[in-house]
């Protein structure tokens, strides 16, 4: 049996930039949940799990997007498929 681990750093942000190219070069925050916590961000000083309000204090000009988990799963599956066929 072969086992592999694939971790794509900032996958939600990368996926959103593919979907919305106009956001390239701008700070982006992807948030999740009713408490609106950061899932991912384009800036390294914004950490997953931090409250969105705290992230916006540090980066007021960010574009905030609601997480689209089903879309991120599709992007991840496409990456897996591309590796399997390579």
C-alpha positions as CSV (number, residue, x, y, z in Angstrom):
1,X,0.0,0.0,0.0
2,X,1.3,3.4,-0.9
3,X,0.5,6.5,1.2
4,X,1.1,10.1,0.4
5,X,0.2,13.4,2.0
6,X,-0.5,16.5,0.0
7,X,-0.7,19.8,1.8
8,X,-1.4,22.9,-0.3
9,X,-0.6,26.0,1.7
10,X,-3.3,28.7,1.4
11,X,-5.5,26.5,-0.7
12,X,-8.7,28.5,-0.1
13,X,-6.9,31.8,-1.1
14,X,-5.3,30.2,-4.1
15,X,-8.7,28.7,-5.2
16,X,-10.4,32.1,-4.8
17,X,-7.7,33.9,-6.8
18,X,-8.2,31.4,-9.6
19,X,-11.9,32.0,-9.5
20,X,-11.6,35.8,-9.1
21,X,-8.4,36.9,-10.9
22,X,-9.2,40.6,-10.2
23,X,-8.2,39.9,-6.5
24,X,-4.6,39.1,-7.4
25,X,-2.2,41.4,-5.6
26,X,-4.8,42.4,-3.0
27,X,-5.0,41.1,0.6
28,X,-7.6,38.4,0.8
29,X,-9.2,36.8,3.9
30,X,-11.4,33.7,3.6
31,X,-13.6,33.4,6.7
32,X,-15.8,30.5,8.0
33,X,-18.5,29.9,10.5
34,X,-21.1,31.9,12.4
35,X,-18.4,33.5,14.6
36,X,-16.6,34.6,11.4
37,X,-13.1,33.3,12.0
38,X,-10.2,33.3,9.6
39,X,-9.9,30.1,7.6
40,X,-7.0,31.4,5.4
41,X,-5.4,34.6,4.4
42,X,-3.0,35.9,1.8
43,X,-0.9,37.7,4.5
44,X,1.3,35.5,6.7
45,X,0.7,37.6,9.8
46,X,-3.0,36.6,9.7
47,X,-3.4,33.2,11.2
48,X,-6.2,30.6,10.7
49,X,-8.6,30.5,13.7
50,X,-8.2,34.2,14.6
51,X,-11.4,36.2,14.8
52,X,-12.2,38.1,11.6
53,X,-12.5,41.3,13.6
54,X,-8.9,41.0,14.8
55,X,-7.7,40.2,11.2
56,X,-9.5,43.3,9.9
57,X,-7.8,45.5,12.5
58,X,-4.4,44.3,11.2
59,X,-5.4,44.6,7.5
60,X,-8.3,47.0,7.0
61,X,-8.1,46.9,3.2
62,X,-8.6,43.1,2.9
63,X,-11.3,41.6,0.7
64,X,-13.3,39.2,2.9
65,X,-14.8,36.2,1.3
66,X,-17.1,33.5,2.8
67,X,-15.5,30.1,2.6
68,X,-16.8,27.8,-0.1
69,X,-15.7,24.4,1.2
70,X,-17.3,22.4,-1.6
71,X,-15.3,24.5,-4.2
72,X,-12.1,24.0,-2.3
73,X,-12.7,20.2,-2.1
74,X,-13.1,20.2,-5.9
75,X,-9.9,22.2,-6.4
76,X,-8.1,19.7,-4.1
77,X,-9.5,16.7,-6.0
78,X,-8.3,18.3,-9.3
79,X,-4.8,18.6,-7.9
80,X,-4.9,15.0,-6.8
81,X,-6.1,13.9,-10.2
82,X,-3.4,15.9,-11.9
83,X,-0.7,14.2,-9.8
84,X,-2.2,10.7,-10.4
85,X,-2.0,11.2,-14.2
86,X,1.5,12.8,-14.2
